[in-house]
Amino acid sequence: MKEKKIIIITAILNFISASLKLALGLVFSFSTLIADSIQSFIDFLTDILSLVANKIGKKRSNKTYPFGYGQVYYLSNLFTGILLFLIGLFIVYQVFMFKNKFTPNLFILIALLLVLILKGFVISLLNRYAKSTKNELLIESYKESKTDFISTCVVILVLIITFFEKYVPILAHVDKIGSICIALYIFYTSIKMIISNIRGILINDEENDDIKETIKKGLEQSKNFKINDIKIIKMSYYYSVFLKIDVNNNIKIKEYLKIEKKIKQQIRNMNKQIKFIDVEPI
């Protein structure tokens, strides 16, 4: 199954999960669950942005963008980070403005357990294909879904605690405390995303010696050309390879194009994270 189909499936499941959480939170005035549902919607939005970024990011390099379109991944994640930070502010706002009193019941607990099972399926699906394909987009989606799973577990814990409010009066504010905790975690995640992706936009790093050696060993047996220079640049999840080769001056264009096509195919087979390959004859 291709990464696009996996992300579409997980996006649909994340939307269902987020919608169910939001509906339950509003109907039962459960502040912590409303906060968690907002985070789940961000998980869904991230899946959509991943699809768009993946399509744009795979475009070939050109004169305007000689290193390819890899920075679109940084921009996509930066946008998500900023949005997350604003969502965190909104959660803090609704904690103090949301005046309705939450009354715990078994129905909402059962519903949340079903949501947990749904998220568990999403995590299992992403983990399976992320490991087999080593696709960075799937790996990132897996991490985000895992975070959402843990957040839902926290909500269930808060819900269970609220059942004991009538016995321990101090627990009356546990719902608001749960919302604040989710907001703080969102602030932490968003700031980390913003800093790392701004760095990625400003700095083109890094040379990867392991990939460089793999390419050298994989191509050294070729008789039609010799490697002159290799440059590796990481662009978000993927790598760009810029290869200079020495070829016979008398070689025909048709023959060279066949060699170039074969080189690109060989390099892609060596590492699935290599998406952009430029071959320059010397």
C-alpha positions as YAML, in Angstrom:
chain: A
units: angstrom
residues:
- id: 1
  name: MET
  ca: [0.00, 0.00, 0.00]
- id: 2
  name: LYS
  ca: [1.42, 3.40, -1.02]
- id: 3
  name: GLU
  ca: [2.14, 6.14, 1.51]
- id: 4
  name: LYS
  ca: [-0.59, 8.35, -0.01]
- id: 5
  name: LYS
  ca: [-3.29, 5.73, 0.64]
- id: 6
  name: ILE
  ca: [-2.02, 5.13, 4.19]
- id: 7
  name: ILE
  ca: [-2.13, 8.84, 5.03]
- id: 8
  name: ILE
  ca: [-5.63, 9.20, 3.51]
- id: 9
  name: ILE
  ca: [-6.92, 6.26, 5.59]
- id: 10
  name: THR
  ca: [-5.35, 7.60, 8.80]
- id: 11
  name: ALA
  ca: [-6.63, 11.13, 8.03]
- id: 12
  name: ILE
  ca: [-10.21, 9.83, 7.76]
- id: 13
  name: LEU
  ca: [-9.89, 7.85, 11.00]
- id: 14
  name: ASN
  ca: [-8.32, 10.85, 12.77]
- id: 15
  name: PHE
  ca: [-11.20, 13.06, 11.61]
- id: 16
  name: ILE
  ca: [-13.76, 10.57, 12.93]
- id: 17
  name: SER
  ca: [-11.90, 10.36, 16.24]
- id: 18
  name: ALA
  ca: [-11.59, 14.15, 16.59]
- id: 19
  name: SER
  ca: [-15.25, 14.75, 15.68]
- id: 20
  name: LEU
  ca: [-16.45, 12.17, 18.21]
- id: 21
  name: LYS
  ca: [-14.29, 13.70, 20.95]
- id: 22
  name: LEU
  ca: [-15.50, 17.23, 20.21]
- id: 23
  name: ALA
  ca: [-19.16, 16.17, 20.15]
- id: 24
  name: LEU
  ca: [-18.83, 14.33, 23.47]
- id: 25
  name: GLY
  ca: [-16.91, 17.23, 25.02]
- id: 26
  name: LEU
  ca: [-19.55, 19.79, 24.04]
- id: 27
  name: VAL
  ca: [-22.57, 17.64, 24.93]
- id: 28
  name: PHE
  ca: [-21.24, 16.71, 28.37]
- id: 29
  name: SER
  ca: [-19.34, 19.99, 29.02]
- id: 30
  name: PHE
  ca: [-16.07, 18.06, 29.42]
- id: 31
  name: SER
  ca: [-13.38, 20.75, 29.12]
- id: 32
  name: THR
  ca: [-10.41, 18.36, 29.00]
- id: 33
  name: LEU
  ca: [-12.00, 16.35, 26.19]
- id: 34
  name: ILE
  ca: [-12.68, 19.51, 24.17]
- id: 35
  name: ALA
  ca: [-9.00, 20.41, 24.48]
- id: 36
  name: ASP
  ca: [-7.98, 16.90, 23.43]
- id: 37
  name: SER
  ca: [-10.36, 16.97, 20.43]
- id: 38
  name: ILE
  ca: [-8.74, 20.18, 19.19]
- id: 39
  name: GLN
  ca: [-5.34, 18.48, 19.32]
- id: 40
  name: SER
  ca: [-6.83, 15.54, 17.38]
- id: 41
  name: PHE
  ca: [-8.07, 17.91, 14.68]
- id: 42
  name: ILE
  ca: [-4.50, 19.19, 14.38]
- id: 43
  name: ASP
  ca: [-3.42, 15.56, 13.86]
- id: 44
  name: PHE
  ca: [-5.96, 15.36, 11.02]
- id: 45
  name: LEU
  ca: [-4.77, 18.68, 9.55]
- id: 46
  name: THR
  ca: [-1.17, 17.45, 9.67]
- id: 47
  name: ASP
  ca: [-2.16, 14.42, 7.57]
- id: 48
  name: ILE
  ca: [-3.72, 16.72, 4.95]
- id: 49
  name: LEU
  ca: [-0.67, 19.00, 4.90]
- id: 50
  name: SER
  ca: [1.57, 15.94, 4.56]
- id: 51
  name: LEU
  ca: [-0.30, 14.90, 1.42]
- id: 52
  name: VAL
  ca: [0.04, 18.38, -0.11]
- id: 53
  name: ALA
  ca: [3.68, 18.76, 0.93]
- id: 54
  name: ASN
  ca: [4.52, 15.28, -0.34]
- id: 55
  name: LYS
  ca: [3.08, 16.08, -3.77]
- id: 56
  name: ILE
  ca: [4.88, 19.43, -4.07]
- id: 57
  name: GLY
  ca: [8.10, 18.20, -2.46]
- id: 58
  name: LYS
  ca: [8.60, 15.45, -5.04]
- id: 59
  name: LYS
  ca: [8.79, 17.90, -7.94]
- id: 60
  name: ARG
  ca: [12.07, 17.87, -9.84]
- id: 61
  name: SER
  ca: [14.69, 20.53, -9.19]
- id: 62
  name: ASN
  ca: [14.95, 23.35, -11.73]
- id: 63
  name: LYS
  ca: [16.83, 26.60, -12.30]
- id: 64
  name: THR
  ca: [14.59, 28.48, -9.86]
- id: 65
  name: TYR
  ca: [14.87, 25.77, -7.18]
- id: 66
  name: PRO
  ca: [18.18, 23.98, -7.86]
- id: 67
  name: PHE
  ca: [17.92, 21.98, -4.60]
- id: 68
  name: GLY
  ca: [14.38, 20.81, -5.33]
- id: 69
  name: TYR
  ca: [11.24, 21.60, -3.35]
- id: 70
  name: GLY
  ca: [12.26, 19.85, -0.14]
- id: 71
  name: GLN
  ca: [11.79, 22.98, 1.99]
- id: 72
  name: VAL
  ca: [8.03, 22.71, 1.53]
- id: 73
  name: TYR
  ca: [8.12, 20.10, 4.30]
- id: 74
  name: TYR
  ca: [9.70, 22.64, 6.66]
- id: 75
  name: LEU
  ca: [7.08, 25.25, 5.72]
- id: 76
  name: SER
  ca: [4.27, 22.76, 6.24]
- id: 77
  name: ASN
  ca: [5.53, 21.76, 9.69]
- id: 78
  name: LEU
  ca: [6.22, 25.40, 10.61]
- id: 79
  name: PHE
  ca: [2.62, 26.31, 9.79]
- id: 80
  name: THR
  ca: [1.41, 23.38, 11.92]
- id: 81
  name: GLY
  ca: [3.66, 24.49, 14.81]
- id: 82
  name: ILE
  ca: [2.31, 28.07, 14.73]
- id: 83
  name: LEU
  ca: [-1.26, 26.77, 14.53]
- id: 84
  name: LEU
  ca: [-0.62, 24.45, 17.48]
- id: 85
  name: PHE
  ca: [0.65, 27.38, 19.56]
- id: 86
  name: LEU
  ca: [-2.52, 29.39, 18.79]
- id: 87
  name: ILE
  ca: [-4.63, 26.34, 19.65]
- id: 88
  name: GLY
  ca: [-2.82, 26.16, 23.01]
- id: 89
  name: LEU
  ca: [-3.80, 29.78, 23.70]
- id: 90
  name: PHE
  ca: [-7.40, 29.01, 22.78]
- id: 91
  name: ILE
  ca: [-7.49, 26.01, 25.15]
- id: 92
  name: VAL
  ca: [-6.26, 28.19, 28.04]
- id: 93
  name: TYR
  ca: [-8.92, 30.76, 27.13]
- id: 94
  name: GLN
  ca: [-11.74, 28.21, 27.08]
- id: 95
  name: VAL
  ca: [-10.64, 26.76, 30.43]
- id: 96
  name: PHE
  ca: [-11.44, 30.06, 32.15]
- id: 97
  name: MET
  ca: [-14.44, 30.99, 29.99]
- id: 98
  name: PHE
  ca: [-16.14, 27.57, 29.92]
- id: 99
  name: LYS
  ca: [-18.55, 27.81, 32.88]
- id: 100
  name: ASN
  ca: [-20.62, 24.64, 32.40]
- id: 101
  name: LYS
  ca: [-20.17, 21.91, 35.03]
- id: 102
  name: PHE
  ca: [-19.06, 18.47, 33.87]
- id: 103
  name: THR
  ca: [-20.90, 15.46, 35.29]
- id: 104
  name: PRO
  ca: [-19.07, 12.16, 34.72]
- id: 105
  name: ASN
  ca: [-20.94, 9.10, 33.38]
- id: 106
  name: LEU
  ca: [-20.18, 5.62, 32.07]
- id: 107
  name: PHE
  ca: [-21.37, 6.39, 28.52]
- id: 108
  name: ILE
  ca: [-18.57, 8.87, 27.87]
- id: 109
  name: LEU
  ca: [-16.04, 6.41, 29.33]
- id: 110
  name: ILE
  ca: [-17.18, 3.65, 26.96]
- id: 111
  name: ALA
  ca: [-17.10, 6.07, 24.01]
- id: 112
  name: LEU
  ca: [-13.54, 7.13, 24.86]
- id: 113
  name: LEU
  ca: [-12.43, 3.52, 25.09]
- id: 114
  name: LEU
  ca: [-13.79, 3.00, 21.57]
- id: 115
  name: VAL
  ca: [-11.86, 6.08, 20.42]
- id: 116
  name: LEU
  ca: [-8.76, 4.59, 22.05]
- id: 117
  name: ILE
  ca: [-9.24, 1.36, 20.09]
- id: 118
  name: LEU
  ca: [-9.62, 3.38, 16.88]
- id: 119
  name: LYS
  ca: [-6.41, 5.33, 17.59]
- id: 120
  name: GLY
  ca: [-4.66, 2.07, 18.43]
- id: 121
  name: PHE
  ca: [-5.57, 0.74, 14.98]
- id: 122
  name: VAL
  ca: [-4.22, 3.93, 13.34]
- id: 123
  name: ILE
  ca: [-0.94, 3.64, 15.27]
- id: 124
  name: SER
  ca: [-0.60, -0.04, 14.36]
- id: 125
  name: LEU
  ca: [-1.23, 0.71, 10.67]
- id: 126
  name: LEU
  ca: [1.26, 3.57, 10.55]
- id: 127
  name: ASN
  ca: [3.88, 1.68, 12.53]
- id: 128
  name: ARG
  ca: [3.65, -1.34, 10.23]
- id: 129
  name: TYR
  ca: [4.11, 0.59, 6.98]
- id: 130
  name: ALA
  ca: [6.57, 3.12, 8.43]
- id: 131
  name: LYS
  ca: [8.91, 0.30, 9.43]
- id: 132
  name: SER
  ca: [8.60, -1.59, 6.15]
- id: 133
  name: THR
  ca: [8.99, 1.46, 3.87]
- id: 134
  name: LYS
  ca: [11.17, 3.62, 6.18]
- id: 135
  name: ASN
  ca: [9.10, 6.56, 4.90]
- id: 136
  name: GLU
  ca: [9.70, 9.68, 7.02]
- id: 137
  name: LEU
  ca: [6.20, 11.09, 6.45]
- id: 138
  name: LEU
  ca: [4.65, 7.90, 7.82]
- id: 139
  name: ILE
  ca: [7.12, 7.88, 10.70]
- id: 140
  name: GLU
  ca: [6.15, 11.46, 11.65]
- id: 141
  name: SER
  ca: [2.44, 10.64, 11.34]
- id: 142
  name: TYR
  ca: [3.03, 7.62, 13.58]
- id: 143
  name: LYS
  ca: [4.67, 9.81, 16.24]
- id: 144
  name: GLU
  ca: [1.82, 12.34, 16.14]
- id: 145
  name: SER
  ca: [-0.84, 9.60, 16.39]
- id: 146
  name: LYS
  ca: [1.02, 8.04, 19.30]
- id: 147
  name: THR
  ca: [1.02, 11.42, 21.07]
- id: 148
  name: ASP
  ca: [-2.73, 11.73, 20.48]
- id: 149
  name: PHE
  ca: [-3.23, 8.22, 21.86]
- id: 150
  name: ILE
  ca: [-1.37, 9.15, 25.06]
- id: 151
  name: SER
  ca: [-3.39, 12.37, 25.31]
- id: 152
  name: THR
  ca: [-6.63, 10.37, 25.12]
- id: 153
  name: CYS
  ca: [-5.35, 8.10, 27.89]
- id: 154
  name: VAL
  ca: [-4.83, 11.22, 30.02]
- id: 155
  name: VAL
  ca: [-8.41, 12.29, 29.31]
- id: 156
  name: ILE
  ca: [-9.70, 8.88, 30.41]
- id: 157
  name: LEU
  ca: [-7.63, 9.17, 33.59]
- id: 158
  name: VAL
  ca: [-9.12, 12.61, 34.29]
- id: 159
  name: LEU
  ca: [-12.60, 11.19, 33.65]
- id: 160
  name: ILE
  ca: [-12.05, 8.33, 36.10]
- id: 161
  name: ILE
  ca: [-10.80, 10.78, 38.74]
- id: 162
  name: THR
  ca: [-13.93, 12.91, 38.34]
- id: 163
  name: PHE
  ca: [-16.07, 9.96, 39.50]
- id: 164
  name: PHE
  ca: [-14.57, 10.49, 42.97]
- id: 165
  name: GLU
  ca: [-15.32, 14.25, 43.19]
- id: 166
  name: LYS
  ca: [-18.23, 13.75, 45.60]
- id: 167
  name: TYR
  ca: [-15.93, 11.89, 47.99]
- id: 168
  name: VAL
  ca: [-12.89, 14.19, 47.63]
- id: 169
  name: PRO
  ca: [-14.01, 17.84, 47.09]
- id: 170
  name: ILE
  ca: [-10.52, 18.96, 46.06]
- id: 171
  name: LEU
  ca: [-10.96, 16.94, 42.84]
- id: 172
  name: ALA
  ca: [-13.70, 19.30, 41.67]
- id: 173
  name: HIS
  ca: [-11.22, 21.23, 39.51]
- id: 174
  name: VAL
  ca: [-9.47, 18.23, 37.95]
- id: 175
  name: ASP
  ca: [-11.22, 18.84, 34.59]
- id: 176
  name: LYS
  ca: [-9.70, 22.31, 34.26]
- id: 177
  name: ILE
  ca: [-6.31, 21.05, 35.47]
- id: 178
  name: GLY
  ca: [-6.41, 18.38, 32.75]
- id: 179
  name: SER
  ca: [-7.11, 21.03, 30.10]
- id: 180
  name: ILE
  ca: [-4.21, 23.18, 31.31]
- id: 181
  name: CYS
  ca: [-1.87, 20.15, 31.19]
- id: 182
  name: ILE
  ca: [-2.87, 19.44, 27.58]
- id: 183
  name: ALA
  ca: [-2.36, 23.13, 26.71]
- id: 184
  name: LEU
  ca: [1.13, 23.11, 28.25]
- id: 185
  name: TYR
  ca: [2.04, 19.98, 26.30]
- id: 186
  name: ILE
  ca: [0.78, 21.62, 23.09]
- id: 187
  name: PHE
  ca: [2.89, 24.72, 23.83]
- id: 188
  name: TYR
  ca: [5.97, 22.52, 24.31]
- id: 189
  name: THR
  ca: [5.34, 20.59, 21.07]
- id: 190
  name: SER
  ca: [4.59, 23.70, 19.01]
- id: 191
  name: ILE
  ca: [7.66, 25.65, 20.18]
- id: 192
  name: LYS
  ca: [9.89, 22.66, 19.42]
- id: 193
  name: MET
  ca: [8.36, 22.36, 15.93]
- id: 194
  name: ILE
  ca: [8.70, 26.08, 15.22]
- id: 195
  name: ILE
  ca: [12.38, 26.22, 16.25]
- id: 196
  name: SER
  ca: [13.42, 23.05, 14.39]
- id: 197
  name: ASN
  ca: [11.65, 24.02, 11.15]
- id: 198
  name: ILE
  ca: [12.90, 27.61, 11.14]
- id: 199
  name: ARG
  ca: [16.37, 26.14, 11.47]
- id: 200
  name: GLY
  ca: [15.63, 23.80, 8.56]
- id: 201
  name: ILE
  ca: [14.52, 26.72, 6.36]
- id: 202
  name: LEU
  ca: [17.55, 28.88, 7.19]
- id: 203
  name: ILE
  ca: [20.19, 26.14, 7.09]
- id: 204
  name: ASN
  ca: [20.70, 23.60, 4.33]
- id: 205
  name: ASP
  ca: [22.32, 20.69, 6.11]
- id: 206
  name: GLU
  ca: [23.86, 18.21, 6.13]
- id: 207
  name: GLU
  ca: [26.43, 16.15, 4.27]
- id: 208
  name: ASN
  ca: [25.70, 12.47, 4.90]
- id: 209
  name: ASP
  ca: [28.90, 10.44, 4.60]
- id: 210
  name: ASP
  ca: [27.10, 7.11, 4.95]
- id: 211
  name: ILE
  ca: [24.87, 7.78, 1.96]
- id: 212
  name: LYS
  ca: [27.85, 9.14, 0.01]
- id: 213
  name: GLU
  ca: [29.87, 5.96, 0.61]
- id: 214
  name: THR
  ca: [26.88, 3.78, -0.29]
- id: 215
  name: ILE
  ca: [26.53, 5.56, -3.63]
- id: 216
  name: LYS
  ca: [30.27, 5.30, -4.35]
- id: 217
  name: LYS
  ca: [30.34, 1.57, -3.66]
- id: 218
  name: GLY
  ca: [27.15, 0.98, -5.61]
- id: 219
  name: LEU
  ca: [28.39, 2.79, -8.73]
- id: 220
  name: GLU
  ca: [32.11, 2.02, -8.68]
- id: 221
  name: GLN
  ca: [31.71, -1.10, -10.85]
- id: 222
  name: SER
  ca: [30.23, 0.89, -13.73]
- id: 223
  name: LYS
  ca: [32.41, 0.95, -16.85]
- id: 224
  name: ASN
  ca: [30.75, 3.77, -18.81]
- id: 225
  name: PHE
  ca: [31.61, 6.55, -16.36]
- id: 226
  name: LYS
  ca: [33.65, 7.48, -13.28]
- id: 227
  name: ILE
  ca: [32.44, 9.44, -10.27]
- id: 228
  name: ASN
  ca: [34.03, 12.89, -10.09]
- id: 229
  name: ASP
  ca: [32.18, 14.38, -7.10]
- id: 230
  name: ILE
  ca: [29.16, 13.69, -4.88]
- id: 231
  name: LYS
  ca: [27.26, 16.24, -2.82]
- id: 232
  name: ILE
  ca: [24.47, 15.23, -0.42]
- id: 233
  name: ILE
  ca: [22.04, 17.80, 1.00]
- id: 234
  name: LYS
  ca: [19.27, 16.98, 3.45]
- id: 235
  name: MET
  ca: [15.99, 18.74, 2.76]
- id: 236
  name: SER
  ca: [13.57, 17.97, 5.59]
- id: 237
  name: TYR
  ca: [12.70, 14.27, 5.42]
- id: 238
  name: TYR
  ca: [14.56, 13.60, 2.19]
- id: 239
  name: TYR
  ca: [17.98, 13.93, 0.58]
- id: 240
  name: SER
  ca: [19.11, 15.58, -2.64]
- id: 241
  name: VAL
  ca: [22.05, 14.02, -4.47]
- id: 242
  name: PHE
  ca: [24.22, 16.07, -6.83]
- id: 243
  name: LEU
  ca: [26.53, 13.82, -8.81]
- id: 244
  name: LYS
  ca: [29.31, 14.81, -11.22]
- id: 245
  name: ILE
  ca: [30.58, 12.06, -13.50]
- id: 246
  name: ASP
  ca: [33.39, 11.73, -16.04]
- id: 247
  name: VAL
  ca: [32.17, 10.33, -19.35]
- id: 248
  name: ASN
  ca: [33.74, 9.74, -22.76]
- id: 249
  name: ASN
  ca: [33.71, 12.90, -24.89]
- id: 250
  name: ASN
  ca: [32.64, 10.86, -27.91]
- id: 251
  name: ILE
  ca: [29.58, 9.40, -26.24]
- id: 252
  name: LYS
  ca: [26.28, 9.99, -28.03]
- id: 253
  name: ILE
  ca: [23.48, 11.91, -26.31]
- id: 254
  name: LYS
  ca: [21.14, 8.94, -26.52]
- id: 255
  name: GLU
  ca: [23.70, 6.70, -24.83]
- id: 256
  name: TYR
  ca: [24.38, 9.28, -22.11]
- id: 257
  name: LEU
  ca: [20.67, 9.63, -21.33]
- id: 258
  name: LYS
  ca: [20.45, 5.87, -20.85]
- id: 259
  name: ILE
  ca: [23.43, 6.00, -18.46]
- id: 260
  name: GLU
  ca: [21.89, 8.90, -16.51]
- id: 261
  name: LYS
  ca: [18.55, 7.09, -16.21]
- id: 262
  name: LYS
  ca: [20.28, 3.95, -14.96]
- id: 263
  name: ILE
  ca: [22.34, 5.93, -12.40]
- id: 264
  name: LYS
  ca: [19.22, 7.60, -10.98]
- id: 265
  name: GLN
  ca: [17.40, 4.29, -10.71]
- id: 266
  name: GLN
  ca: [20.35, 2.67, -8.95]
- id: 267
  name: ILE
  ca: [20.67, 5.53, -6.44]
- id: 268
  name: ARG
  ca: [16.94, 5.48, -5.64]
- id: 269
  name: ASN
  ca: [17.14, 1.74, -5.01]
- id: 270
  name: MET
  ca: [20.01, 2.31, -2.57]
- id: 271
  name: ASN
  ca: [18.05, 4.62, -0.27]
- id: 272
  name: LYS
  ca: [14.32, 5.43, -0.33]
- id: 273
  name: GLN
  ca: [14.98, 8.79, 1.35]
- id: 274
  name: ILE
  ca: [16.76, 10.04, -1.77]
- id: 275
  name: LYS
  ca: [14.14, 11.88, -3.81]
- id: 276
  name: PHE
  ca: [16.11, 14.43, -5.82]
- id: 277
  name: ILE
  ca: [19.00, 13.40, -8.08]
- id: 278
  name: ASP
  ca: [20.97, 15.65, -10.40]
- id: 279
  name: VAL
  ca: [23.63, 14.10, -12.66]
- id: 280
  name: GLU
  ca: [26.11, 16.45, -14.34]
- id: 281
  name: PRO
  ca: [28.56, 15.12, -16.98]
- id: 282
  name: ILE
  ca: [32.11, 16.46, -16.92]
...
